[in-house]
Amino acid sequence: IEIYKTVFNYDTLYIGGGNSKHINFELDHNIKLVTNKDGIKGGAKLWEVEEKYHVYTNRPDNKQK
């Protein structure tokens, strides 16, 4: 967890998954254990892309004059 603090600089770390139940030490105030369902929902939200960018392409006319 110490490496995660340095690498990701998180405000809150959510830990889930089957093995999270084996954590037997005290966690910092900004580390939360969550269910698998909540972890999946959070991950999906993280990767949700807001479509605010549009790509337009122009293909030049291939006809030779």
C-alpha atoms as a printed R data frame, in Angstrom:
   type eleno elety resid chain resno       x       y       z
1  ATOM     1    CA   ILE     A     1   0.000   0.000   0.000
2  ATOM     2    CA   GLU     A     2   2.923   2.347   0.634
3  ATOM     3    CA   ILE     A     3   3.939   2.033  -3.021
4  ATOM     4    CA   TYR     A     4   0.392   2.905  -4.126
5  ATOM     5    CA   LYS     A     5   0.541   6.094  -2.048
6  ATOM     6    CA   THR     A     6   3.646   7.219  -3.891
7  ATOM     7    CA   VAL     A     7   2.767   6.099  -7.395
8  ATOM     8    CA   PHE     A     8  -0.914   7.061  -7.582
9  ATOM     9    CA   ASN     A     9  -1.147   9.955  -5.099
10 ATOM    10    CA   TYR     A    10  -4.786   9.056  -4.358
11 ATOM    11    CA   ASP     A    11  -7.263  10.942  -2.193
12 ATOM    12    CA   THR     A    12  -9.068   7.718  -1.309
13 ATOM    13    CA   LEU     A    13  -8.021   4.161  -2.127
14 ATOM    14    CA   TYR     A    14 -10.795   1.604  -2.496
15 ATOM    15    CA   ILE     A    15  -9.738  -2.023  -2.061
16 ATOM    16    CA   GLY     A    16 -12.034  -4.838  -3.104
17 ATOM    17    CA   GLY     A    17 -11.940  -8.383  -4.291
18 ATOM    18    CA   GLY     A    18 -11.974 -11.759  -2.638
19 ATOM    19    CA   ASN     A    19  -8.624 -11.405  -0.917
20 ATOM    20    CA   SER     A    20  -9.427  -8.049   0.668
21 ATOM    21    CA   LYS     A    21 -11.138  -9.963   3.469
22 ATOM    22    CA   HIS     A    22  -7.694 -11.224   4.491
23 ATOM    23    CA   ILE     A    23  -6.421  -7.744   5.347
24 ATOM    24    CA   ASN     A    24  -5.753  -7.985   9.052
25 ATOM    25    CA   PHE     A    25  -4.048  -4.679   9.756
26 ATOM    26    CA   GLU     A    26  -5.327  -1.192  10.387
27 ATOM    27    CA   LEU     A    27  -5.875   0.906   7.291
28 ATOM    28    CA   ASP     A    28  -5.360   4.649   6.976
29 ATOM    29    CA   HIS     A    29  -8.464   6.846   7.196
30 ATOM    30    CA   ASN     A    30  -8.491   7.315   3.414
31 ATOM    31    CA   ILE     A    31  -8.425   3.601   2.536
32 ATOM    32    CA   LYS     A    32 -11.777   1.820   2.281
33 ATOM    33    CA   LEU     A    33 -12.696  -1.824   1.775
34 ATOM    34    CA   VAL     A    34 -15.516  -2.237  -0.753
35 ATOM    35    CA   THR     A    35 -17.526  -5.106  -2.186
36 ATOM    36    CA   ASN     A    36 -16.695  -6.607  -5.577
37 ATOM    37    CA   LYS     A    37 -19.872  -5.072  -6.989
38 ATOM    38    CA   ASP     A    38 -18.913  -1.583  -5.837
39 ATOM    39    CA   GLY     A    39 -15.373  -2.052  -7.138
40 ATOM    40    CA   ILE     A    40 -16.615  -3.010 -10.586
41 ATOM    41    CA   LYS     A    41 -19.060  -0.096 -10.672
42 ATOM    42    CA   GLY     A    42 -16.293   2.304  -9.659
43 ATOM    43    CA   GLY     A    43 -13.923   0.937 -12.277
44 ATOM    44    CA   ALA     A    44 -16.559   1.259 -14.986
45 ATOM    45    CA   LYS     A    45 -17.224   4.856 -13.966
46 ATOM    46    CA   LEU     A    46 -13.509   5.610 -14.047
47 ATOM    47    CA   TRP     A    47 -13.251   4.506 -17.665
48 ATOM    48    CA   GLU     A    48 -16.451   6.205 -18.804
49 ATOM    49    CA   VAL     A    49 -15.520   8.582 -21.599
50 ATOM    50    CA   GLU     A    50 -17.290  11.858 -22.026
51 ATOM    51    CA   GLU     A    51 -17.780  12.513 -25.695
52 ATOM    52    CA   LYS     A    52 -16.763  16.130 -25.865
53 ATOM    53    CA   TYR     A    53 -14.211  15.783 -28.635
54 ATOM    54    CA   HIS     A    54 -15.033  15.181 -32.262
55 ATOM    55    CA   VAL     A    55 -12.641  14.193 -34.987
56 ATOM    56    CA   TYR     A    56 -13.320  15.429 -38.479
57 ATOM    57    CA   THR     A    57 -11.285  14.411 -41.481
58 ATOM    58    CA   ASN     A    58 -11.206  15.794 -44.959
59 ATOM    59    CA   ARG     A    59 -10.067  13.625 -47.811
60 ATOM    60    CA   PRO     A    60  -8.670  15.606 -50.700
61 ATOM    61    CA   ASP     A    61 -10.186  14.960 -54.075
62 ATOM    62    CA   ASN     A    62  -8.106  12.258 -55.772
63 ATOM    63    CA   LYS     A    63  -8.946  13.454 -59.271
64 ATOM    64    CA   GLN     A    64  -6.005  14.816 -61.220
65 ATOM    65    CA   LYS     A    65  -6.526  17.929 -63.270
